[in-house]
Amino acid sequence: MRYMIMVYGPREDLDAFSSGDFGEWSQEDVAAMMSHMDAINDELADRGELVDAAGLAGPSQAKAIHVSKGQATVTDGPYLESKEVMAGYWIVNTETAERAVEIAERAALSPVPDNVDPGGIDVWPLMEEAPVEL
């Protein structure tokens, strides 16, 4: 079964990362986090479980489209006001939901500076078939 593992982090950190300014993060902090994520990617690829993975650009570069009364409105930012935004994701193909959760727990243990909120992670199963016949 395929799962999407969504990684969330503080909005201000993600905007800073996208501009090349690491804010509260030292070069060592960034290197440790990247090493942790690379090790997960390598393990998933070796096991044949990795379908796709990517980090996302900062929320200031995203657009949101909202529809009201048949009119689409485009605004800056991916969400309504929030402190945490989606930072990246993995699409994995695992034999069990427990394995997908195990991967997410490992990702959640990524090293972060003491003064940084580590964010959170969601695990969602992907629909394998359309819910209705088209």
N, C-alpha and C positions, 0 to 999 in steps of 0.2 A: 504494500500500500504506500502511496506517496503522501508525504506530509510537508507542510511549509513551516519552517522554524523561523519566526520573526524576532529580530533583535531590536530592542528599543533603548534609547539613550536620551540624555538631556539635550534639548533643542540647541542651547547655546554652544555646547561642545561640538555638535555635528556641524553647525554653521562655521565654527572656528576651524575645524578639521578641513572643511571644503576650501577654505581660503588659505590653507597652509599655515595657519596660526594655531598652535595646539593648546592655547589657553593655559589651563592649570596643569596640563600634561607635560612632563619632561620628555626629552628624546628617548630616554630609557623606558619610561612608561609606555610610550607609543610602540617602541620595539618589542617590549614584553607582550603587549596586547596582540600585535600583529603575529608574533611567533606562536602565541597560543592559538589564534584563529587558523594560521597556516597548518599547524599540527593537526587540527580537527579536519581541515580540508583534505590533507594528505591521507589521513586514516580513512575518511569516508570514500575517497577515490580508490584506495587500495582494496577496500571491502566491496566496491561496486555499488555503494549506496548513494553516492553523490550524483544528483541530477543537474543541479545548478546552484550557484551561490554568488552573491555580490554585496558589496557595501553600497549605500545610497549617497548621492550628493546631499549637501545640506538642505534643510527645509526652505531656506530663503530662495533656493533655485527651483522649487517645486511649484506646481499650479494645482488648484482645486477647481473642479467644475461642479456647480450646484444648479439644480433645476427647480424652478418655481413657476407654476402656471404656464408650462410649456416653453419657458425661456431659460436658456442656459447662461449662467454667469460664471466667468473665469476670474478667480482671485489668486493672489500670491499665497504661497504656503499650502501644505498638503492637508491641513486639518483646521478645525476650529481652534481657538486658543488652547494650547496645551503645553505642559512642561516637557513631556517626553514625546518623541517622534520615532518612527521606524528608521533604524540606522542601517539595516541590512537583512539578508535572509539566506536561508538554505532551502532548497527543495531536495528532499531525501526520499529514497525508495527503500523502506525497511520492511522486514517480515512482520514486526509487531509494533503496536503503539508504544509499548514500553521501551523499545529500542529508540524510537524518535524522542521520547522524553529523556532517556539517558544521554543522548547527544545534546539536547537543549540544556540539561543540567551541567554538562561539561562546559558548554559555551558560556553559561552564566557565571562560571568560576574564573572567567578571564580576569587577569590582574588589572586593577585600576588604582589610580592614586587615592590615598586615604580621604582626601577632601572632595572626591568626585562621587556622585550618585551612580551606581553601576547600572541603573535602568532595569529592564526586565526582558523576559522572553516568553512568547506564546508559541504553542504547537497546535496547528490546525490540520486535520486530514483534508486532502484535496478530493473533490468529487471525481470519481473515475468515469462516470457516465453522466450524461445530461439528466436532470431530475424529471424531465418530461419528454415525451416523443415530440420531435419537431416535424 
